[in-house]
Amino acid sequence: MSGKIVIFGATGGIGEASARRLHAQGRELHLVARNYDLLSPLASELGASFTLADLDEAGAFACVAEEAAQGASLAGLIFAIGTINLKPLARLTRADFERDYLVNAIWAAEAVQAALPALAKQEGGASVVLFSSVAVAQGFPNHASISMAKGAVEGLMRSLAAELAPKIRVNCIAPSLTRTKLASKLTSNAQMADAIGAMHALPRLGEPQDVASLATFLVSHEASWITGQLMAVDGGRSTLRPKG
């Protein structure tokens, strides 16, 4: 299958794991991140083009789309950027809400919007993968801001899946807590990590590869009849309770 796949947040966790899996499958990649010291060697290792981007800057998404496509089509887009902002409601500020909504929902929408012309050119159709969280469906304390933002991502996914069909498929993955740099404040404490892991029917935390395996499937031709779906990679946490 020809056409590049753009991966936002490619230098750590789920984004990097997805890039490595896709590279092993022979897919052509365009990587996006803001840390040159991490991005450049990874792109070199994977033979990928890349854009060094601060997504807070005006025009960043247009620049990514232009450098990734270079007038050709794009086969897929994985938006693996997010936040983990856990505070009780009394401590959340408007700035917290606005930042979480911007990074998770608005940036995801703008990434797809900028890439849309190139995605629509892809022969055989293109695929977009967004990310939510198990917390949206489960209702965890201290998750008000991030759950609100990720809930918006789920709504965005469904709307885009309807609007962009049949040329572009759009799906969303909702992981439980996964061992990434972003989650390190929760996972670096072994006792806390074990306690959270025990809350899952499959009693461990997620690994980036667990989530990347689904992301890479969703951008493949094997998933060509799947769109508008929210899929959990969560050790069963969204639907099951661990044995007593």
Secondary structure, DSSP 8 states (H G I E B T S, - for coil): --SEEEEESTTSHHHHHHHHHHHHTT--EEEEES-HHHHHHHHHHHT-EEEE--TTSTTHHHHHHHHHHTTS-EEEEEE---------GGG--HHHHHHHHIIIIIHHHHHHHHHHHHHHT-TT-EEEEEE--HHHHHT-TT-HHHHHHHHHHHHHHHHHHHHHTTTEEEEEEEE-SB-SSTTHHHHSSHHHHHHHHTTSSS-S-B-HHHHHHHHHHHTSGGGTT--S-EEEESTTTTT-----
